[in-house]
Amino acid sequence: MWPFSSRQSLFSIGIFNGFTDCHSHILPGVDDGVKHIEESLEILQRYEEMGIRSVWLTPHIMEDIPNTTDGLRARFDVLRSAYKGPVELHLGAENMIDNLFENRLKTNDFLPMGPKGDHLLVETSYFTPPYGFHEILESVKEAGYFPVLAHPERYVYMSPEDYEHLKGMGILFQLNLFSLAGYYGSSVRRVAESLLKKGFYDFAGTDIHTISMLGRWLHHPISPKRLPAFPSL
């Protein structure tokens, strides 16, 4: 049982000590996240103070934000040259399952994650699943990747049965930690708590878009008294 009676914060429970943030939008000027490298460096300095060990930079790739693999690698090299601190930087991507994704799947044009490069962070629309969702996930697996579904607690179209089915398919789930603090609203928070109690989450990340998320929400009360030790990608 998860003891939800005593309320602490993400910061106070110490989850960030030695933590690997597997979902962030710190790479500047490429999506709806950080716009300027100065803010990227400021966030990384805060990460040092929080005890975070490493971070995956996972900019959006979707039809509306058609970042290219080469373009993101070039931008990553700029940030990596500018940052002189101890936090380890890794480049991945958050891949929207849309027509662009299906085209990239055919050519295996991805920025995968993990030490073996065999995990792929994917997302869908918050409101409707993509056509052939489960079949596409199976195709991702056939291509040699472990699909990691970003922030499943935020998809309003998903039912408890949908989550059960995806886990039965072997789909990995990534928790947005700030969902537990109510950053996305009380409904998302409740779903996150439910999935956490069921042990459905495999990885965790901040999904940070601006440094302001490290203000109030880092210290906002959460219900779980403790969190599992999420593995690092």
C-alpha positions as CSV (number, residue, x, y, z in Angstrom):
1,M,0.0,0.0,0.0
2,W,1.1,3.5,-0.8
3,P,0.8,5.7,2.3
4,F,-1.0,8.8,0.9
5,S,-1.8,10.4,4.3
6,S,1.5,12.2,4.9
7,R,2.2,14.9,2.3
8,Q,5.7,15.8,1.4
9,S,7.3,17.4,-1.7
10,L,9.3,15.9,-4.6
11,F,12.3,17.8,-3.2
12,S,11.9,16.8,0.4
13,I,11.7,13.0,-0.3
14,G,15.1,13.2,-2.0
15,I,14.2,11.5,-5.3
16,F,16.5,13.8,-7.2
17,N,19.7,12.7,-5.4
18,G,21.6,10.7,-8.1
19,F,18.5,10.9,-10.4
20,T,18.5,10.5,-14.2
21,D,15.9,12.8,-15.7
22,C,14.8,10.8,-18.8
23,H,12.4,13.5,-20.2
24,S,13.2,17.2,-20.6
25,H,13.0,20.1,-23.0
26,I,16.2,21.8,-22.0
27,L,17.8,21.8,-25.5
28,P,17.3,25.5,-26.4
29,G,15.4,26.9,-29.4
30,V,14.1,23.7,-30.9
31,D,10.5,23.3,-29.6
32,D,8.1,24.6,-27.0
33,G,10.6,24.2,-24.2
34,V,13.6,26.4,-23.3
35,K,14.2,29.2,-25.9
36,H,17.7,30.4,-25.0
37,I,20.9,28.6,-24.0
38,E,21.2,30.9,-20.9
39,E,18.1,29.3,-19.4
40,S,19.4,25.9,-20.3
41,L,22.6,26.5,-18.4
42,E,20.6,28.0,-15.5
43,I,18.4,24.8,-15.3
44,L,21.5,22.6,-15.4
45,Q,23.0,24.6,-12.5
46,R,19.8,24.0,-10.5
47,Y,20.1,20.3,-11.4
48,E,23.5,20.3,-9.9
49,E,22.2,21.8,-6.7
50,M,19.3,19.2,-6.6
51,G,21.8,16.3,-7.0
52,I,20.6,15.2,-10.4
53,R,23.3,13.0,-12.0
54,S,22.3,12.9,-15.7
55,V,19.6,14.2,-18.1
56,W,18.2,13.1,-21.4
57,L,17.4,16.0,-23.6
58,T,14.2,14.9,-25.5
59,P,13.0,17.6,-27.8
60,H,9.7,17.1,-29.7
61,I,9.7,15.6,-33.2
62,M,6.3,15.8,-34.8
63,E,4.6,17.1,-37.9
64,D,4.1,20.5,-36.2
65,I,7.7,20.6,-35.0
66,P,9.6,18.6,-37.7
67,N,13.1,18.6,-36.0
68,T,15.7,16.5,-37.9
69,T,18.1,14.1,-36.3
70,D,21.1,16.0,-37.7
71,G,19.7,19.4,-36.7
72,L,19.2,18.3,-33.1
73,R,22.6,16.7,-32.9
74,A,24.2,20.0,-34.0
75,R,22.2,21.9,-31.4
76,F,23.1,19.4,-28.8
77,D,26.8,19.9,-29.6
78,V,26.5,23.6,-29.0
79,L,24.9,23.1,-25.5
80,R,27.4,20.4,-24.6
81,S,30.3,22.7,-25.5
82,A,28.8,25.5,-23.4
83,Y,28.0,23.5,-20.3
84,K,31.0,22.8,-18.1
85,G,29.3,21.2,-15.1
86,P,29.1,17.6,-13.8
87,V,25.5,16.7,-15.0
88,E,25.8,14.1,-17.8
89,L,24.0,15.2,-21.0
90,H,22.4,12.7,-23.4
91,L,20.4,13.4,-26.5
92,G,17.2,11.6,-27.3
93,A,13.8,12.8,-28.6
94,E,10.1,12.7,-27.7
95,N,8.5,11.2,-30.8
96,M,4.8,12.0,-31.6
97,I,3.1,9.0,-33.2
98,D,1.9,10.7,-36.4
99,N,2.4,10.4,-40.1
100,L,6.0,11.8,-39.8
101,F,6.7,9.2,-37.2
102,E,5.5,6.4,-39.5
103,N,7.7,7.7,-42.3
104,R,10.8,7.8,-39.9
105,L,10.0,4.3,-38.7
106,K,10.4,3.1,-42.2
107,T,14.0,4.5,-42.4
108,N,14.9,3.9,-38.8
109,D,15.6,7.6,-38.4
110,F,15.4,8.0,-34.6
111,L,17.3,9.3,-31.6
112,P,16.8,6.4,-29.2
113,M,17.7,6.4,-25.5
114,G,19.5,4.1,-23.1
115,P,23.0,2.7,-23.0
116,K,22.2,0.3,-25.8
117,G,20.2,2.8,-27.8
118,D,17.1,0.5,-27.8
119,H,14.5,2.6,-26.0
120,L,12.2,5.0,-27.9
121,L,10.3,7.7,-26.1
122,V,6.9,8.1,-27.8
123,E,3.7,10.2,-27.2
124,T,0.3,10.6,-28.7
125,S,-2.3,13.4,-28.8
126,Y,-3.7,14.0,-25.3
127,F,-7.3,13.6,-26.6
128,T,-7.3,10.8,-29.2
129,P,-5.1,7.8,-30.0
130,P,-3.5,7.6,-33.4
131,Y,-5.0,5.3,-35.9
132,G,-3.6,1.9,-35.5
133,F,-1.9,2.8,-32.2
134,H,-1.3,-0.7,-31.0
135,E,-0.1,-1.9,-34.4
136,I,2.4,1.0,-34.6
137,L,3.7,0.1,-31.2
138,E,4.2,-3.5,-32.3
139,S,6.1,-2.2,-35.3
140,V,8.4,-0.2,-33.0
141,K,9.1,-3.4,-31.1
142,E,9.8,-5.3,-34.3
143,A,12.3,-2.6,-35.3
144,G,14.3,-3.5,-32.2
145,Y,13.1,-0.8,-29.7
146,F,11.4,-0.8,-26.4
147,P,8.6,1.7,-26.7
148,V,8.5,4.1,-23.7
149,L,5.2,5.9,-23.5
150,A,5.7,9.4,-22.2
151,H,3.4,10.7,-19.4
152,P,0.5,8.1,-19.8
153,E,-1.3,9.8,-17.0
154,R,-2.0,12.8,-19.2
155,Y,-4.0,11.0,-22.0
156,V,-7.6,11.8,-21.3
157,Y,-8.8,9.1,-23.8
158,M,-7.2,6.3,-21.8
159,S,-9.2,4.1,-19.5
160,P,-7.9,1.7,-16.8
161,E,-8.4,-1.1,-19.3
162,D,-6.3,0.8,-21.9
163,Y,-3.4,1.0,-19.4
164,E,-3.7,-2.7,-18.5
165,H,-3.7,-3.6,-22.2
166,L,-0.6,-1.5,-23.0
167,K,1.3,-3.1,-20.0
168,G,0.3,-6.5,-21.3
169,M,1.9,-5.6,-24.6
170,G,5.1,-4.8,-22.8
171,I,4.9,-1.1,-23.3
172,L,7.0,0.9,-20.7
173,F,5.6,3.9,-18.9
174,Q,7.3,7.1,-18.1
175,L,5.9,9.2,-15.2
176,N,6.1,13.0,-15.3
177,L,7.1,13.6,-11.7
178,F,5.3,17.0,-11.5
179,S,2.0,15.2,-12.3
180,L,2.2,14.1,-8.7
181,A,2.4,17.7,-7.5
182,G,-0.7,18.7,-9.5
183,Y,1.1,20.7,-12.2
184,Y,-1.3,19.3,-14.9
185,G,-4.4,19.4,-12.7
186,S,-6.1,17.2,-10.1
187,S,-7.4,14.6,-12.6
188,V,-4.0,13.9,-14.0
189,R,-2.6,13.7,-10.4
190,R,-5.1,11.1,-9.4
191,V,-4.4,9.0,-12.5
192,A,-0.6,9.2,-11.8
193,E,-1.2,8.1,-8.2
194,S,-3.3,5.2,-9.4
195,L,-0.7,4.0,-12.0
196,L,2.0,4.4,-9.4
197,K,0.2,2.3,-6.8
198,K,-0.2,-0.4,-9.5
199,G,3.5,-0.4,-10.2
200,F,3.0,0.5,-13.8
201,Y,5.7,3.1,-14.1
202,D,9.1,2.0,-15.4
203,F,10.9,5.4,-15.7
204,A,10.5,9.0,-14.4
205,G,11.3,12.4,-15.8
206,T,10.5,16.0,-15.2
207,D,9.3,17.0,-18.7
208,I,10.7,20.4,-17.8
209,H,10.0,23.2,-20.3
210,T,11.0,26.3,-18.3
211,I,13.0,26.9,-15.1
212,S,9.8,28.2,-13.4
213,M,8.8,24.5,-13.0
214,L,11.6,24.2,-10.4
215,G,10.0,26.9,-8.3
216,R,6.7,26.2,-6.6
217,W,6.1,22.8,-8.1
218,L,9.4,21.3,-6.8
219,H,8.2,22.0,-3.2
220,H,4.5,21.5,-3.7
221,P,3.0,18.8,-1.5
222,I,2.6,15.3,-3.1
223,S,0.6,12.4,-1.7
224,P,3.1,9.5,-1.9
225,K,5.3,9.4,1.2
226,R,8.0,7.7,-0.9
227,L,8.6,6.8,-4.5
228,P,10.3,3.7,-6.0
229,A,13.9,3.9,-7.1
230,F,13.2,4.4,-10.8
231,P,15.9,2.8,-13.1
232,S,18.1,5.1,-15.2
233,L,18.0,5.1,-18.9
